[in-house]
Amino acid sequence: SLPRSANGGDNNSTFENAQLRKQLDMQRQASAINARHLALNNEEVIARALREKASEIAGEEMLKLQALLEAAEARVRELKQTATREAAAAMKTSEQLRETQLRLRNSEQMRTEAERQLREVSDRERVATMLLKEQEQLAEQAQAD
């Protein structure tokens, strides 16, 4: 017959209980390991999802920044074109001003020359009037003599 254990059971059942406890303990450890693996997998899934979302947001922000940059570059081109047109218009206006100033100087010179000629004519007219009066006086004296 089989020997009995101290608690009255046979050694066989004590061995089986010890085996079951070891098996249960190993299953608990395996469950704990599996739980840690699941937690790690969940964290990896969450981290991957966060990376994807961050990448998506970064991509959207990059597109927004690219659009802002393109708009700014377009505005700079527009301002350069406006400045170029305004500079050309200013140069044209400046050239027109120079031409107007030249015409004004020429007109002033012509006016000065006309005034000089008018004075000459006026002087000649006075001289002619005086000569005419002298002739008339001489003619009157000649008639009186």
C-alpha positions as CSV (number, residue, x, y, z in Angstrom):
1,S,0.0,0.0,0.0
2,L,1.0,3.7,-0.5
3,P,2.3,5.7,2.4
4,R,0.1,8.3,3.9
5,S,1.0,12.0,4.2
6,A,0.9,13.9,7.5
7,N,-2.5,15.2,7.0
8,G,-4.0,11.9,6.3
9,G,-3.8,12.0,2.5
10,D,-1.6,9.8,0.5
11,N,1.7,11.1,-0.9
12,N,0.4,10.8,-4.4
13,S,-2.3,13.4,-3.8
14,T,0.2,15.7,-2.0
15,F,2.5,15.5,-5.0
16,E,-0.4,16.2,-7.4
17,N,-1.4,19.2,-5.2
18,A,2.1,20.5,-5.4
19,Q,2.1,20.0,-9.1
20,L,-1.2,21.7,-9.5
21,R,0.1,24.6,-7.3
22,K,3.2,24.9,-9.5
23,Q,1.1,24.7,-12.6
24,L,-1.3,27.4,-11.2
25,D,1.7,29.6,-10.2
26,M,3.2,29.2,-13.7
27,Q,-0.2,30.1,-15.2
28,R,-0.4,33.2,-13.0
29,Q,3.1,34.2,-14.1
30,A,2.2,33.5,-17.7
31,S,-1.0,35.6,-17.3
32,A,1.0,38.4,-15.7
33,I,3.5,38.2,-18.6
34,N,0.6,38.1,-21.1
35,A,-1.0,41.1,-19.3
36,R,2.3,43.0,-19.5
37,H,2.6,42.1,-23.2
38,L,-0.9,43.3,-23.9
39,A,-0.2,46.5,-22.0
40,L,2.9,47.0,-24.1
41,N,1.1,46.2,-27.3
42,N,-1.6,48.6,-26.3
43,E,1.0,51.3,-25.6
44,E,2.6,50.6,-28.9
45,V,-0.7,50.8,-30.7
46,I,-1.5,54.1,-28.9
47,A,2.0,55.4,-29.6
48,R,1.7,54.5,-33.3
49,A,-1.7,56.1,-33.4
50,L,-0.4,59.2,-31.7
51,R,2.6,59.3,-34.1
52,E,0.3,59.0,-37.1
53,K,-2.0,61.7,-35.8
54,A,1.0,64.0,-35.0
55,S,2.3,63.3,-38.5
56,E,-1.1,64.1,-40.0
57,I,-1.4,67.3,-37.9
58,A,2.2,68.3,-38.9
59,G,1.4,67.6,-42.5
60,E,-1.7,69.8,-42.3
61,E,0.3,72.6,-40.6
62,M,3.0,72.2,-43.2
63,L,0.4,72.6,-45.9
64,K,-1.1,75.7,-44.2
65,L,2.4,77.2,-43.8
66,Q,3.2,76.4,-47.4
67,A,0.0,78.2,-48.5
68,L,0.9,81.2,-46.3
69,L,4.4,81.2,-47.8
70,E,3.0,81.1,-51.3
71,A,0.6,83.9,-50.5
72,A,3.4,86.0,-49.0
73,E,5.6,85.4,-52.1
74,A,2.7,86.3,-54.4
75,R,2.2,89.5,-52.4
76,V,5.9,90.3,-52.6
77,R,5.9,89.8,-56.4
78,E,2.8,92.0,-56.6
79,L,4.4,94.8,-54.5
80,K,7.6,94.6,-56.6
81,Q,5.5,94.9,-59.8
82,T,3.7,97.9,-58.3
83,A,6.9,99.5,-57.2
84,T,8.4,99.0,-60.7
85,R,5.3,100.6,-62.3
86,E,5.3,103.4,-59.9
87,A,9.1,104.0,-60.4
88,A,8.6,104.0,-64.2
89,A,5.7,106.4,-63.8
90,A,7.8,108.6,-61.5
91,M,10.6,108.6,-64.0
92,K,8.2,109.5,-66.8
93,T,6.7,112.3,-64.7
94,S,10.2,113.5,-63.8
95,E,11.1,113.6,-67.5
96,Q,7.9,115.4,-68.3
97,L,8.7,117.9,-65.5
98,R,12.2,118.5,-67.0
99,E,10.6,119.0,-70.5
100,T,8.1,121.4,-69.0
101,Q,10.8,123.3,-67.1
102,L,12.8,123.5,-70.4
103,R,9.7,124.9,-72.2
104,L,9.2,127.3,-69.4
105,R,12.8,128.6,-69.6
106,N,12.5,128.9,-73.4
107,S,9.2,130.8,-72.9
108,E,10.8,133.1,-70.4
109,Q,13.7,133.7,-72.8
110,M,11.2,134.4,-75.6
111,R,9.3,136.8,-73.3
112,T,12.5,138.6,-72.3
113,E,13.5,138.9,-75.9
114,A,10.0,140.2,-76.9
115,E,10.1,142.8,-74.0
116,R,13.6,143.9,-75.3
117,Q,12.3,144.2,-78.8
118,L,9.2,146.1,-77.6
119,R,11.5,148.5,-75.7
120,E,13.6,149.0,-78.8
121,V,10.5,149.7,-80.9
122,S,9.1,152.0,-78.2
123,D,12.5,153.8,-78.1
124,R,12.5,154.1,-81.9
125,E,8.9,155.4,-81.8
126,R,9.8,158.1,-79.3
127,V,12.9,159.0,-81.4
128,A,10.7,159.1,-84.5
129,T,8.1,161.2,-82.7
130,M,10.7,163.7,-81.5
131,L,12.2,163.8,-85.0
132,L,8.8,164.4,-86.5
133,K,8.1,167.2,-84.0
134,E,11.5,168.8,-84.9
135,Q,10.7,168.5,-88.6
136,E,7.3,170.1,-88.0
137,Q,8.9,172.9,-86.0
138,L,11.6,173.3,-88.7
139,A,8.8,173.4,-91.3
140,E,6.8,176.0,-89.3
141,Q,10.0,178.1,-88.9
142,A,10.7,177.8,-92.6
143,Q,7.2,178.9,-93.4
144,A,7.5,181.7,-90.9
145,D,10.8,182.9,-92.5
